Amino acid sequence: MPVEWYEKPFVAFEKGLNRFRPWHRWPFLISLPMLVGIRARMRWSNLFDTERTPPGFPASSSPNIRSQRTADGSYNDLNKPWMGMKDARFGRNVPLERTFGETPPRLFEPNPREVSNRLLARKEFVPVPFLNVFVSSWLQFMVHDWLSHGENLHPEEAPPYEIPIEPGDTWPVNPMTVLRSRPAPAGASDPGQPTAYTNIETHWWDSSQIYGSTLARQMMIRTDPQTGQICPDGKIGLKPDGHLPLEKEIEAVPDAEGVRFYHLELTGVNGNWWVGLSAMHTLFAREHNCIVDRLKLDFPQASGEWLFQKARLIVAALIAKIHTIEWTPALMNSPEGKIAMRSNWWGLLGEHYARAYGRLSELELVSGIPGSPTEQHAAPYAMTEEFTACYRMHPLMPDEYSFRSHVDNHHIATKSLIEVARRNVPEIYDEVGFENIIYSLGTSNPGALVLHNYPNQLRMLPEKSDLTHQERLAEGFFTDLAAVDILRDRERGVPRYCEFRRQLGMSAPATFEELTDNPAWREEIKALYPTVEDVDLLVGTLAEKGPPSFGFSDTVFRIFILMASRRLKSDRFFTTDFTPEVYTQAGWEWIQNNTFRSVLTRHCPSVAPLFEDVRNVFFPWAIAGSAGSAGAVQ
């Protein structure tokens, strides 16, 4: 294990103490170096490559490949230009021999629908009182940037999975059918190797959820909805009121063959669309256009193409910074969690030193990852199947949303999750208003990541939105997303909970009593699973008691501490090319000086007084008219 010389003492320190108890059960001055050791060890023990170099990969014809991101994510690594690009494979965080997908009958044991009904279904909403719903919106905003398995296999390509429905279940048809995941192209896997899957988005932290992962999609996003032409000044095409256009308003874009239109708001990725996700895309599309205006002051002769690409670089870095120093510390609201994530960006010397003096050292531990040397560690960069599994955080989503005025908190409307999703979003903006939606999200709580808190509307999610409810019932056009989450991990070879922990160097519970300290959950899990070794990863992580003040389990955190650093460390635009020369001095200063707080203030100034006294804007804001008292409305 070729750990960096300065990390070896931390690895030895963590290994020695972890035999007695995990990092979060030690005092602060001991737990922090243990976290450094965990990350260093996992970089060389928990990264595995599944990719095969594409034959005859073409040389780039772009003259600006060094100073701008490509639409498909290629040429981030100039030596392996296919690394992390669209349609590259998902990697793994456990050895490949441990990642063979389960097959029947094991695939259906226990029944995924029964797991959904008996362990995941929301009985009553369990909130996280110290967070607001922007946590949920932001999470989905990030996931759409990082990964998508794309469309599943059509029934004509492979028969769907059939999940039997137990007596007394209200599911409309028996069996429940679930389409199979689409594997990597035929012939791409080595004989005897586990099935691999491809990521149809770029793997990089490049804001592809805003800009798309194809040039055709990018051109659509750059199209002015009023003229039907590419915005000549490098801006994203927005309507006069500052909102995203609908896809149907941009259908005449040249070179958009093969792009599917759903008549949703237009952005890079608009799947699983709802008003909270739309708000994020709207804010950062506006932010892109503000950055273009700033760049034009220094570069008045620059082309629209140059302005667009520079603004994209800046937006991607700003989003990465927000996620690292604001969103993640909100969920890891402990001294260790906050320092661990902020030091990813600023180093242990901290923000004040970095802003005053710059980097003291190339060592990321001292001065942070951005600007340090690029490093891929044990495998070429890729999102992983295990990372995908750990980001199954649907309990964060409430089933119901209360929209209120940011002026006096008076109630405007209450909508279900389905009513604020898909094509309904523009109507919500018309009825409620953008600033009121922003305020309502900032003053409402997300759900806790625990058992019995999975949104029930996602457990009977309507498909084919042009059908009536009765037509869907008759044909079974619904999805139980909770059951699908369980099935996908099994299908894609993600180890079950106990084995997953062992592969991460953690102890595994030997009994159901060790799995959870909740007696009721313990009995419910025991009644469904034959042994503790059979417990699914999602069930185990939701039953597990997390570190103090954490919004998720320690098991999930181990993957995050590895992959959150990797998203920065592997990307040359966050490491060797994270410089004022590449980003421009104006762009560099924009990244240094801005946060999610400033983005919200710039684009929603009327709500800014309500979060000015909140330490982290992902915490609940003050209630309008309540003399500055912060707290979420239930």
C-alpha positions in Angstrom: 0.0 0.0 0.0 2.0 3.0 -1.2 0.7 5.6 1.3 2.3 9.0 1.2 5.2 9.2 3.7 3.5 11.8 5.9 0.3 9.7 6.0 1.9 6.4 7.3 1.8 7.4 11.0 -1.8 8.4 10.7 -2.7 5.0 9.1 -0.8 3.1 11.9 -2.4 5.3 14.5 -6.0 4.7 13.2 -5.4 0.9 12.8 -4.1 0.6 16.3 -7.0 2.5 18.0 -9.8 1.3 15.8 -9.4 -2.2 17.3 -10.8 -0.7 20.5 -13.5 1.6 19.3 -14.3 3.7 16.1 -13.0 7.2 15.6 -16.2 9.0 16.7 -16.0 7.5 20.2 -12.6 9.0 20.9 -11.8 12.6 22.1 -11.5 15.3 19.4 -7.6 15.4 19.3 -7.5 11.6 18.8 -10.5 11.3 16.4 -9.2 13.9 13.9 -5.9 12.1 13.1 -7.8 8.9 12.9 -9.9 10.3 10.1 -6.8 11.3 8.2 -5.6 7.7 8.6 -8.9 6.2 7.4 -8.9 8.3 4.2 -5.2 7.5 3.5 -5.8 3.7 3.9 -9.0 3.7 1.8 -7.3 5.5 -1.1 -5.1 2.5 -1.6 -7.4 -0.3 -0.3 -10.9 0.7 -1.6 -10.5 1.9 -5.2 -10.9 -0.7 -8.0 -10.9 -0.2 -11.7 -13.4 -1.8 -14.1 -12.7 0.2 -17.2 -11.0 -1.0 -20.4 -9.3 1.6 -22.4 -11.4 2.4 -25.5 -9.6 1.3 -28.6 -8.5 4.0 -31.0 -9.6 6.9 -28.8 -9.3 10.0 -31.0 -7.0 12.9 -30.3 -8.7 16.1 -29.4 -9.1 18.8 -32.1 -9.9 21.5 -29.6 -7.1 24.2 -29.2 -8.4 25.0 -25.7 -8.3 21.5 -24.2 -5.9 22.6 -21.5 -8.0 25.5 -20.2 -11.6 24.4 -20.5 -13.8 21.4 -19.7 -15.1 19.3 -22.6 -18.8 18.7 -22.9 -18.4 14.9 -22.5 -15.8 15.0 -19.8 -12.9 13.7 -21.9 -9.4 15.0 -21.7 -9.5 15.9 -18.1 -6.6 13.6 -17.6 -4.4 14.3 -20.7 -2.6 10.9 -20.4 -5.9 8.9 -20.1 -8.3 11.1 -22.0 -11.2 8.7 -21.6 -11.0 8.8 -17.8 -14.2 10.0 -16.2 -15.9 10.8 -19.4 -19.6 10.2 -20.3 -20.2 6.4 -20.8 -17.1 5.4 -18.9 -17.8 2.6 -16.4 -18.5 2.9 -12.7 -15.6 1.8 -10.6 -15.8 -0.1 -7.3 -14.9 0.5 -3.7 -14.6 -3.2 -2.9 -12.6 -5.9 -4.6 -14.1 -7.0 -7.9 -14.5 -10.6 -6.8 -16.9 -9.3 -4.1 -19.1 -7.5 -6.7 -20.9 -10.3 -8.6 -24.5 -9.4 -8.8 -27.0 -11.6 -6.9 -29.3 -13.9 -8.9 -32.6 -15.5 -8.1 -33.6 -16.8 -5.6 -31.1 -14.8 -3.5 -31.9 -11.6 -5.5 -35.4 -11.6 -4.0 -34.6 -12.7 -0.5 -36.1 -11.2 1.4 -38.8 -9.8 -0.9 -37.8 -6.2 -1.8 -41.4 -5.1 -1.6 -41.7 -6.5 1.9 -38.5 -4.7 2.9 -40.2 -1.5 1.6 -43.5 -2.2 3.4 -42.2 -3.4 6.7 -39.0 -1.4 7.3 -38.8 1.6 5.0 -42.4 2.9 4.6 -42.9 6.2 6.4 -45.2 5.8 9.3 -45.0 9.4 10.3 -42.6 12.1 9.1 -39.4 12.1 11.2 -37.7 15.5 10.6 -34.1 16.7 11.1 -34.7 19.8 13.2 -31.3 21.3 12.6 -31.4 21.2 8.7 -33.6 22.8 6.0 -35.0 21.3 2.8 -32.2 22.9 0.8 -30.2 19.9 2.0 -32.4 17.6 0.0 -32.4 19.9 -3.1 -28.7 20.3 -3.0 -28.1 16.6 -2.7 -30.1 15.7 -5.8 -28.5 18.6 -7.6 -25.1 17.0 -6.9 -26.1 13.5 -7.7 -27.3 14.5 -11.2 -23.9 16.0 -11.8 -22.0 12.8 -10.8 -23.9 9.8 -12.0 -26.8 8.1 -13.9 -27.1 4.5 -15.0 -29.3 5.7 -17.8 -32.3 3.8 -19.3 -32.9 0.2 -18.2 -33.2 -2.7 -20.5 -36.4 -2.8 -22.5 -38.6 -5.9 -21.9 -37.8 -7.0 -25.5 -34.1 -7.0 -24.6 -34.4 -8.8 -21.3 -37.4 -10.0 -19.3 -38.1 -7.7 -16.3 -37.6 -8.9 -12.7 -40.9 -10.1 -11.2 -41.3 -9.4 -7.5 -44.3 -11.4 -6.0 -46.8 -9.4 -4.1 -47.8 -10.8 -0.7 -51.4 -11.2 0.4 -52.9 -8.1 1.9 -50.5 -5.8 -0.1 -52.2 -2.8 -1.8 -49.9 -2.9 -4.8 -52.2 -2.8 -7.9 -50.7 -5.7 -9.9 -49.1 -9.0 -9.1 -46.2 -9.5 -9.7 -44.5 -6.1 -9.5 -42.2 -5.8 -12.5 -38.8 -4.0 -12.4 -36.7 -3.5 -15.5 -33.1 -4.7 -15.4 -30.2 -2.4 -15.3 -28.4 -1.9 -18.6 -24.9 -3.4 -18.4 -21.8 -2.1 -20.1 -21.8 -2.7 -23.9 -21.6 -6.4 -24.9 -18.1 -7.7 -25.1 -16.7 -5.0 -22.9 -16.4 -7.2 -19.8 -13.7 -9.8 -19.4 -14.9 -13.4 -19.2 -15.5 -14.4 -15.6 -15.6 -10.8 -14.4 -18.6 -9.2 -12.6 -21.0 -7.2 -14.8 -20.0 -3.6 -15.1 -22.3 -0.6 -15.7 -21.7 2.7 -17.5 -22.3 6.2 -16.3 -24.2 8.2 -18.9 -23.1 11.5 -17.3 -19.6 12.6 -16.8 -18.0 11.3 -13.6 -16.3 14.7 -12.9 -17.5 17.4 -10.6 -18.0 19.6 -13.6 -21.6 20.9 -13.2 -22.8 18.6 -16.0 -26.2 18.7 -14.4 -26.4 22.3 -15.5 -24.4 22.1 -18.8 -25.2 18.6 -20.0 -22.8 15.7 -20.9 -23.1 16.1 -24.7 -22.4 19.0 -27.0 -26.0 18.8 -28.4 -27.5 19.3 -24.9 -25.0 22.1 -24.1 -26.1 24.0 -27.3 -29.7 23.7 -26.2 -28.9 25.2 -22.9 -27.1 28.1 -24.5 -30.0 28.9 -26.8 -32.0 32.1 -26.2 -35.7 31.0 -26.0 -36.8 34.3 -27.5 -34.6 34.2 -30.7 -33.9 30.4 -31.0 -30.2 31.3 -31.5 -27.2 30.6 -29.4 -26.7 33.4 -26.9 -23.8 35.3 -28.5 -22.4 36.5 -25.2 -21.8 33.1 -23.6 -24.8 33.1 -21.3 -27.3 30.4 -20.5 -30.7 31.0 -22.2 -33.3 32.1 -19.7 -36.7 33.6 -20.1 -37.2 37.3 -19.5 -38.4 36.6 -16.0 -35.1 34.8 -15.2 -36.6 31.3 -15.2 -35.5 28.3 -17.2 -37.3 27.8 -20.6 -39.2 24.6 -21.3 -37.6 22.0 -23.5 -40.5 22.4 -26.0 -39.5 26.0 -26.5 -36.0 25.0 -27.6 -36.8 22.1 -29.9 -35.5 23.9 -33.0 -31.9 23.8 -31.8 -29.5 22.6 -34.6 -27.5 19.4 -34.0 -29.9 18.2 -31.3 -30.8 14.9 -33.1 -31.4 12.1 -30.6 -32.2 14.3 -27.7 -35.4 13.3 -26.0 -37.8 16.0 -25.0 -40.1 15.7 -21.9 -41.4 19.3 -21.9 -39.8 19.9 -18.6 -37.6 22.9 -17.7 -34.5 22.8 -19.8 -31.1 22.1 -18.1 -28.3 19.6 -18.4 -30.1 16.9 -16.4 -33.8 17.3 -15.5 -34.8 13.7 -14.5 -36.7 13.3 -11.2 -37.6 17.0 -11.5 -39.3 18.9 -8.6 -39.4 22.4 -7.4 -36.5 22.2 -5.0 -34.2 20.9 -7.8 -35.6 23.5 -10.2 -34.7 26.2 -7.7 -31.1 25.1 -7.6 -30.8 25.0 -11.3 -32.4 28.4 -11.6 -30.1 30.0 -9.1 -26.9 28.7 -10.7 -28.1 29.4 -14.3 -28.5 33.0 -13.1 -25.1 32.8 -11.4 -23.5 31.6 -14.6 -24.9 34.7 -16.4 -23.6 37.0 -13.6 -20.2 35.6 -13.9 -20.2 36.2 -17.7 -21.1 39.8 -17.0 -18.1 40.1 -14.6 -15.7 38.5 -17.1 -16.8 40.9 -19.8 -15.6 43.8 -17.8 -12.0 42.5 -17.9 -12.3 40.8 -21.3 -14.6 43.0 -23.5 -13.3 41.5 -26.7 -13.7 37.9 -25.7 -15.9 35.6 -27.7 -19.1 34.1 -26.4 -17.6 30.7 -26.5 -14.6 31.8 -24.3 -16.9 33.5 -21.9 -19.2 30.5 -21.6 -16.4 28.0 -21.0 -14.7 30.2 -18.4 -18.0 30.8 -16.6 -18.6 27.1 -16.5 -15.2 26.4 -14.9 -15.9 29.0 -12.3 -19.5 27.7 -11.5 -18.2 24.1 -11.2 -15.5 25.2 -8.7 -17.9 27.4 -6.7 -20.3 24.5 -6.4 -17.5 22.1 -5.3 -16.5 24.6 -2.7 -20.1 25.0 -1.4 -20.5 21.3 -1.1 -17.2 20.9 0.7 -17.4 23.7 3.2 -21.1 24.3 3.6 -23.4 21.4 2.7 -21.4 18.5 4.0 -20.5 20.2 7.3 -24.2 20.9 7.8 -24.9 17.2 7.8 -21.7 16.4 9.8 -22.4 19.0 12.4 -19.6 18.1 14.8 -16.2 19.6 15.4 -14.5 16.6 13.6 -16.9 16.7 10.7 -16.6 20.4 10.1 -12.8 20.5 10.3 -12.4 17.3 8.1 -14.4 18.8 5.3 -13.2 22.4 5.5 -9.6 21.2 5.6 -10.3 19.3 2.3 -10.6 22.8 0.8 -8.4 25.0 2.9 -6.0 22.6 4.7 -5.4 22.5 8.4 -4.0 26.0 8.2 -7.5 27.2 7.4 -9.3 29.7 5.3 -7.8 32.9 6.8 -4.2 31.7 6.2 -5.0 30.5 2.7 -6.7 33.8 1.7 -3.9 35.9 3.2 -0.8 34.0 2.1 -1.8 31.3 -0.4 -0.4 27.8 -0.2 2.4 27.1 2.3 2.9 23.6 1.0 1.9 21.2 -1.8 0.7 18.8 0.9 -3.1 18.7 0.9 -3.2 18.2 4.6 -1.5 21.5 5.2 -3.0 23.7 2.4 -6.0 21.8 1.1 -6.6 19.7 -2.1 -7.4 22.6 -4.5 -4.0 23.6 -6.0 -2.2 20.4 -4.9 -0.8 17.9 -7.3 -3.3 15.6 -9.1 -3.3 12.0 -7.9 -5.5 9.0 -8.9 -4.2 6.7 -6.1 -5.1 3.0 -6.6 -7.3 3.3 -9.7 -8.2 5.7 -12.6 -10.9 8.1 -11.5 -14.5 7.0 -11.7 -17.7 7.2 -9.7 -18.4 3.9 -8.0 -21.4 1.6 -7.5 -20.8 1.7 -3.7 -20.9 5.5 -3.8 -24.1 5.4 -5.7 -25.6 3.0 -3.1 -24.5 5.2 -0.2 -26.3 8.2 -1.8 -29.7 6.5 -1.6 -31.0 9.2 0.7 -34.7 9.5 -0.3 -35.9 9.8 3.3 -34.6 13.3 3.2 -37.6 14.2 1.0 -40.9 15.2 2.8 -44.1 14.0 1.3 -45.8 17.4 1.7 -44.6 21.0 1.3 -45.9 24.1 2.9 -45.4 27.3 0.9 -45.5 30.6 2.8 -44.8 34.3 2.2 -41.3 35.5 2.9 -42.8 38.8 4.0 -45.1 37.7 6.9 -45.1 33.9 6.7 -48.8 33.7 5.8 -49.8 30.3 4.2 -50.1 30.3 0.4 -50.4 26.6 -0.5 -49.7 23.1 0.7 -48.7 20.6 -2.0 -47.8 17.0 -2.1 -44.4 15.8 -3.5 -46.1 14.7 -6.7 -47.8 18.1 -7.0 -44.5 20.0 -7.0 -42.8 17.6 -9.4 -42.3 17.2 -13.1 -44.4 19.4 -15.4 -46.1 21.0 -12.4 -43.1 23.2 -11.5 -43.8 26.3 -13.7 -47.3 26.4 -12.3 -45.9 26.4 -8.7 -43.8 29.4 -9.6 -46.8 31.2 -11.0 -48.9 30.4 -7.9 -46.3 30.9 -5.1 -43.5 33.0 -6.5 -39.8 32.2 -6.6 -38.7 34.1 -3.5 -41.5 32.5 -1.5 -40.4 29.1 -2.6 -36.8 29.8 -1.6 -38.0 31.0 1.8 -40.3 28.0 2.3 -37.5 25.6 1.5 -35.2 27.4 3.8 -37.6 27.2 6.7 -38.8 23.6 6.4 -37.1 20.5 7.6 -36.0 17.5 5.6 -36.6 13.9 6.7 -34.2 11.9 8.9 -32.1 9.1 7.4 -33.7 6.4 9.5 -36.0 3.4 9.1 -39.7 4.0 8.6 -39.1 7.4 7.0 -39.1 6.7 3.2 -41.5 9.0 1.4 -44.7 7.0 0.7 -45.3 9.0 -2.5 -42.0 7.6 -3.8 -43.2 4.1 -2.9 -46.1 4.5 -5.3 -44.5 6.9 -7.8 -46.7 7.5 -10.9 -45.2 6.6 -14.3 -46.5 7.9 -17.6 -47.8 11.3 -16.4 -50.3 11.6 -19.3 -52.4 8.8 -17.7 -55.1 9.2 -15.1 -54.7 7.6 -11.7 -57.3 4.9 -12.6 -55.5 4.1 -15.8 -52.2 3.7 -13.9 -53.9 1.5 -11.4 -55.3 -0.7 -14.1 -52.0 -1.1 -15.9 -49.7 -1.0 -12.9 -47.8 2.1 -14.1 -46.2 2.8 -10.7 -42.8 2.4 -9.2 -42.0 1.5 -5.6 -38.6 3.3 -5.5 -37.8 1.9 -2.0 -38.1 -1.7 -3.3 -36.1 -0.7 -6.4 -33.3 0.8 -4.3 -33.0 -2.6 -2.5 -33.1 -4.6 -5.7 -30.5 -2.4 -7.5 -27.9 -2.9 -4.8 -28.3 -6.6 -5.0 -28.4 -6.7 -8.8 -25.3 -4.5 -9.2 -23.2 -6.6 -6.7 -23.0 -4.0 -3.8 -22.3 -6.2 -0.8 -24.8 -6.4 1.9 -24.4 -4.5 5.1 -22.1 -6.7 7.2 -19.8 -7.6 4.3 -19.7 -4.0 3.1 -18.4 -2.9 6.5 -15.8 -5.6 6.6 -14.5 -4.5 3.1 -14.1 -0.9 4.4 -12.0 -2.1 7.3 -14.8 -1.7 9.9 -16.2 -4.2 12.4 -19.4 -6.0 11.4 -22.3 -6.7 13.8 -22.4 -10.4 14.8 -26.0 -10.2 16.0 -29.1 -8.2 15.4 -28.5 -6.7 18.9 -25.2 -5.2 17.7 -26.9 -3.9 14.5 -29.1 -1.3 16.1 -29.9 0.0 19.6 -33.5 0.5 18.7 -35.4 -2.5 20.2 -38.5 -2.2 17.9 -36.4 -2.0 14.8 -34.3 -4.9 15.9 -37.3 -7.2 16.2 -38.7 -6.0 12.8 -35.4 -6.6 11.0 -35.0 -10.0 12.7 -38.5 -11.0 11.6 -37.6 -10.3 7.9 -34.0 -11.3 7.6 -32.8 -14.9 8.4 -29.4 -13.7 9.8 -27.7 -10.4 10.3 -25.4 -11.2 7.4 -28.5 -11.0 5.1 -29.4 -7.4 6.0 -29.3 -5.1 3.0 -26.9 -2.2 3.0 -29.6 0.5 2.9 -31.5 -1.1 5.8 -28.3 -1.4 7.9 -27.2 2.1 7.3 -30.7 3.5 8.2 -30.8 1.3 11.4 -27.2 2.2 12.4 -26.7 4.9 15.0 -24.5 7.5 13.4 -21.7 9.6 15.0 -22.9 12.4 17.3 -24.6 15.3 15.3 -24.2 13.4 12.0 -27.1 13.2 9.6 -26.0 9.8 8.3 -24.2 6.6 9.5 -20.5 6.0 10.0 -20.7 3.3 7.3 -21.9 5.8 4.7 -19.4 8.4 6.0 -16.4 6.1 5.2 -17.4 6.2 1.5 -17.9 9.9 1.6 -14.6 10.7 3.2 -12.9 8.8 0.4 -14.9 9.9 -2.6 -15.4 13.5 -1.5 -11.7 14.0 -1.5 -11.3 12.0 -4.7 -13.6 14.2 -6.7 -11.2 17.1 -6.0 -7.9 15.3 -6.0 -8.4 13.4 -9.3 -9.5 16.5 -11.3 -6.8 18.6 -12.8 -9.1 21.6 -12.8 -9.2 21.4 -9.0 -5.5 20.5 -8.6 -2.6 21.4 -11.0 -4.8 23.7 -13.2 -6.6 25.3 -10.3 -4.9 28.6 -10.9 -5.7 32.3 -11.7 -4.1 31.7 -15.1 -6.7 29.1 -16.0 -9.7 30.5 -14.2 -8.7 34.2 -14.8 -8.0 36.5 -11.9 -11.7 37.6 -11.8 -12.9 34.0 -11.8 -10.4 33.1 -9.1 -11.6 35.9 -6.9 -15.2 34.9 -7.5 -14.5 31.4 -6.2 -12.6 32.6 -3.2 -15.2 35.3 -2.2 -18.5 33.5 -2.8 -20.6 30.9 -1.0 -24.1 29.6 -1.2 -25.1 32.5 1.1 -23.8 35.0 -1.4 -25.5 33.2 -4.3 -28.8 33.3 -2.5 -28.3 37.0 -1.5 -27.5 38.0 -5.0 -30.4 36.3 -6.7 -33.0 36.5 -3.9 -32.1 39.7 -1.9 -35.5 40.1 -0.4 -35.1 36.8 1.7 -31.4 37.6 2.7 -32.3 39.2 6.1 -33.9 35.9 7.1 -30.7 33.9 7.0 -28.2 36.6 7.8 -27.8 35.4 11.4 -27.8 31.7 10.6 -24.3 30.2 10.8 -24.9 27.8 7.9 -27.6 28.5 5.3 -28.5 24.8 5.2 -29.7 25.3 8.8 -33.3 26.5 9.3 -33.8 30.3 8.6 -35.6 32.8 10.7 -39.4 32.8 10.3 -40.7 36.0 8.6 -42.2 38.3 11.1 -40.8 36.5 14.1 -38.1 39.1 15.1 -35.2 37.0 13.8 -36.0 33.7 15.5 -34.7 30.8 13.4 -36.5 27.6 13.2 -38.4 25.5 10.7 -42.1 25.3 10.3 -43.5 21.8 10.8 
